[in-house]
Amino acid sequence: MRLAWTVRRNSYFDSIDLMRVAEQARQLAGVTEVAVVMGTAPGRSMLAEAAMWPPEAPEAGPSDLLICVRASTETVAHRALARVEELLSASRDGGPAREDVVSRTTASAARRAASANIAVVAVPGAYAALDAHQALSAGLHVFLFSDGVSLADEAALKRRARDRGLLVMGPECGTAIINGVGLGFANRVRRGSIGVIGASGTGIQEVTSLVHRLGAGVSHAIGTGGRDLHAAVGGLTTLQAIEALAADVATRAVVVVSKPPSPVVADTVLRAAVETRKPVVACLLGYEGATPGGVRAVATLDEAASTAVGLTGGAVRALGRPRSAPASGARGAVRGLYAGGSLCDEARRIVGGSPPHRFVDFGAEEYTRGRPHPIIDPSRRNAALVDAADDPSVAVILLDLVLGDCAHPDPTGALRPALTEVRARRGSRDLTVVAHVVGTDQDPQGLEKQEESLRELGAIVCASNRIAAETARALAEGRDAT
């Protein structure tokens, strides 16, 4: 293997753009790894840990862009470097006019874009809180995609935002839809009367996509970041979002979605939800407290979507069971390999997270530190998928594929080589792949196209994450999955 690297001085790019560029360059034949990161201390440390930034590489500062490639030959490595440069240039050429690009701070960008009211912050965690404070000073709401922000900084940001009448969505906020405009990993859904508040990105995506597929629509989907219902944060953004949707005349019902919350904070949030005097549906995974009157507690994300649709006058229809599911599968373990943390947690609760079953959330910080999110770059999950085929105890592999803006342009296509390798190693007699696609017919990847491609690859495709998990459990237990 050959390693090649280069430094672009004083060249800032959004982390989501860098994730896309790295993933696209990684597709070149002979390329095994591509890293494109800002030259911050965490970025340099990540590269050093991965043995991709040797001692002889040039010094770099936090405003410099580091590009490194590992490939089969020196020629391929330099071809990949050139491809990265080409993609970066195309990103700049297709972006805003040059006069907008030269803004060096959030504050100066806000002055140039006087009509803007939301700042999207996606910089390394060490700098994210500072940029978010600048945005608040400029009178902007904040969509904080970055991870690596401390709980203390998060709480301080959200208290300051609340005092200024602004929202901080995040950190680690993957998804929001504000006035029909998607931020981060959002799906394209019709406008409607259901408001969603989510301390979970893919939880929001699952609920909003299913609301769309059930014929209803979304007024707003306000992401809060996965730790908002942590005791140290106190649900600050969730409480603001509840107040905002209560005042919004277009919102007739509210859905609150969360990963396992602090019980005390969950109690506070649910009491506030009752005060909206609107129908409220709560899907708080793992919450075991009492639910106050006026709030309908549900156990799964698809139940949250269907309940909200019914509360707003929509016709509630059952989501279909999977087509072409075998009557039973070989007994054994379920291996859940997920891109979405909330989807992973929901499936684990349905299947059972103890041995022999095992679930991995590849969107967790330990897997995304210095790397693209698996919704953009599924390569690490794909490698785990092939490894699972070598484990004779695994009877069912359970997957999610997430569509929408900023997601991989063809997630099933990216999965194809791994599934082909799995079939070559294990065949289809004693290993079944069960998948759920999060998305809509309006997403650029095409929901129907992705589902049909998965079926062609031999996967059982389910209409919701809950149905996929139940199907996987039944197959692993040798029961009828239909």
Secondary structure as the mmCIF struct_conf table of DSSP 4:
data_model
#
loop_
_struct_conf.conf_type_id
_struct_conf.id
_struct_conf.beg_label_comp_id
_struct_conf.beg_label_asym_id
_struct_conf.beg_label_seq_id
_struct_conf.end_label_comp_id
_struct_conf.end_label_asym_id
_struct_conf.end_label_seq_id
STRN STRN1 ARG A 2 ARG A 8
TURN_TY1_P TURN_TY1_P1 ARG A 9 ASN A 10
HELX_RH_AL_P HELX_RH_AL_P1 SER A 15 ALA A 25
TURN_TY1_P TURN_TY1_P2 ARG A 26 GLN A 27
BEND BEND1 LEU A 28 LEU A 28
TURN_TY1_P TURN_TY1_P3 ALA A 29 GLY A 30
STRN STRN2 VAL A 31 MET A 38
BEND BEND2 THR A 40 THR A 40
HELX_RH_AL_P HELX_RH_AL_P2 ALA A 41 GLU A 49
TURN_TY1_P TURN_TY1_P4 ALA A 50 ALA A 51
BEND BEND3 TRP A 53 TRP A 53
TURN_TY1_P TURN_TY1_P5 PRO A 55 GLU A 56
BEND BEND4 ALA A 57 ALA A 57
HELX_LH_PP_P HELX_LH_PP_P1 PRO A 58 GLU A 59
TURN_TY1_P TURN_TY1_P6 PRO A 62 SER A 63
BEND BEND5 ASP A 64 ASP A 64
STRN STRN3 LEU A 65 ALA A 71
BEND BEND6 SER A 72 THR A 73
HELX_RH_AL_P HELX_RH_AL_P3 GLU A 74 ASP A 93
TURN_TY1_P TURN_TY1_P7 GLY A 94 GLY A 94
BEND BEND7 GLY A 95 PRO A 96
HELX_RH_AL_P HELX_RH_AL_P4 ARG A 98 VAL A 101
TURN_TY1_P TURN_TY1_P8 VAL A 102 VAL A 102
BEND BEND8 THR A 105 THR A 105
HELX_RH_AL_P HELX_RH_AL_P5 THR A 106 ARG A 112
BEND BEND9 ALA A 113 ALA A 113
TURN_TY1_P TURN_TY1_P9 ALA A 114 SER A 115
STRN STRN4 ILE A 118 VAL A 121
BEND BEND10 VAL A 123 VAL A 123
HELX_RH_AL_P HELX_RH_AL_P6 GLY A 125 SER A 137
TURN_TY1_P TURN_TY1_P10 ALA A 138 GLY A 139
STRN STRN5 HIS A 141 LEU A 144
HELX_RH_AL_P HELX_RH_AL_P7 LEU A 151 ASP A 163
TURN_TY1_P TURN_TY1_P11 ARG A 164 GLY A 165
STRN STRN6 VAL A 168 MET A 169
BEND BEND11 PRO A 171 GLU A 172
STRN STRN7 THR A 175 ILE A 178
TURN_TY1_P TURN_TY1_P12 ASN A 179 GLY A 180
STRN STRN8 VAL A 181 GLY A 184
BEND BEND12 PHE A 185 PHE A 185
STRN STRN9 ARG A 191 ALA A 199
BEND BEND13 SER A 200 SER A 200
HELX_RH_AL_P HELX_RH_AL_P8 GLY A 201 ARG A 213
TURN_TY1_P TURN_TY1_P13 LEU A 214 GLY A 215
STRN STRN10 VAL A 218 GLY A 223
TURN_TY1_P TURN_TY1_P14 GLY A 226 LEU A 229
BEND BEND14 HIS A 230 HIS A 230
TURN_TY1_P TURN_TY1_P15 ALA A 231 GLY A 235
HELX_RH_AL_P HELX_RH_AL_P9 LEU A 236 ALA A 247
TURN_TY1_P TURN_TY1_P16 VAL A 249 ALA A 250
STRN STRN11 ALA A 253 SER A 258
BEND BEND15 LYS A 259 PRO A 260
HELX_LH_PP_P HELX_LH_PP_P2 PRO A 261 SER A 262
HELX_RH_AL_P HELX_RH_AL_P10 PRO A 263 VAL A 274
TURN_TY1_P TURN_TY1_P17 GLU A 275 THR A 276
BEND BEND16 LYS A 278 LYS A 278
STRN STRN12 VAL A 280 LEU A 284
TURN_TY1_P TURN_TY1_P18 LEU A 285 GLY A 286
BEND BEND17 GLY A 289 GLY A 289
HELX_LH_PP_P HELX_LH_PP_P3 ALA A 290 PRO A 292
TURN_TY1_P TURN_TY1_P19 GLY A 293 GLY A 294
STRN STRN13 VAL A 295 ALA A 297
BEND BEND18 ALA A 299 THR A 300
HELX_RH_AL_P HELX_RH_AL_P11 LEU A 301 LEU A 311
TURN_TY1_P TURN_TY1_P20 THR A 312 GLY A 313
HELX_LH_PP_P HELX_LH_PP_P4 GLY A 314 VAL A 316
HELX_LH_PP_P HELX_LH_PP_P5 ALA A 318 PRO A 322
TURN_TY1_P TURN_TY1_P21 ARG A 323 SER A 324
BEND BEND19 ALA A 327 ALA A 327
BEND BEND20 ARG A 331 GLY A 332
STRN STRN14 ALA A 333 TYR A 338
BEND BEND21 ALA A 339 ALA A 339
HELX_RH_AL_P HELX_RH_AL_P12 GLY A 341 VAL A 351
BEND BEND22 GLY A 353 SER A 354
TURN_TY1_P TURN_TY1_P22 PRO A 355 PRO A 356
STRN STRN15 ARG A 358 ASP A 361
TURN_TY1_P TURN_TY1_P23 PHE A 362 GLY A 363
BEND BEND23 ALA A 364 ALA A 364
HELX_RH_AL_P HELX_RH_AL_P13 GLU A 365 THR A 368
TURN_TY1_P TURN_TY1_P24 ARG A 369 GLY A 370
BEND BEND24 ARG A 371 ARG A 371
TURN_TY1_P TURN_TY1_P25 PRO A 374 ILE A 376
HELX_RH_AL_P HELX_RH_AL_P14 SER A 379 ALA A 389
TURN_TY1_P TURN_TY1_P26 ASP A 390 ASP A 390
TURN_TY1_P TURN_TY1_P27 PRO A 392 SER A 393
STRN STRN16 VAL A 394 VAL A 402
BEND BEND25 GLY A 404 GLY A 404
TURN_TY1_P TURN_TY1_P28 ASP A 405 CYS A 406
BEND BEND26 ALA A 407 ALA A 407
BEND BEND27 PRO A 409 PRO A 409
HELX_RH_AL_P HELX_RH_AL_P15 PRO A 411 ARG A 426
TURN_TY1_P TURN_TY1_P29 GLY A 427 ARG A 429
BEND BEND28 ASP A 430 ASP A 430
STRN STRN17 THR A 432 VAL A 438
TURN_TY1_P TURN_TY1_P30 ASP A 441 GLN A 442
BEND BEND29 ASP A 443 ASP A 443
TURN_TY1_P TURN_TY1_P31 PRO A 444 GLN A 445
HELX_RH_AL_P HELX_RH_AL_P16 LEU A 447 GLU A 456
TURN_TY1_P TURN_TY1_P32 LEU A 457 GLY A 458
STRN STRN18 ILE A 460 CYS A 462
BEND BEND30 ALA A 463 SER A 464
HELX_RH_AL_P HELX_RH_AL_P17 ASN A 465 ALA A 476
TURN_TY1_P TURN_TY1_P33 GLU A 477 GLY A 478
#
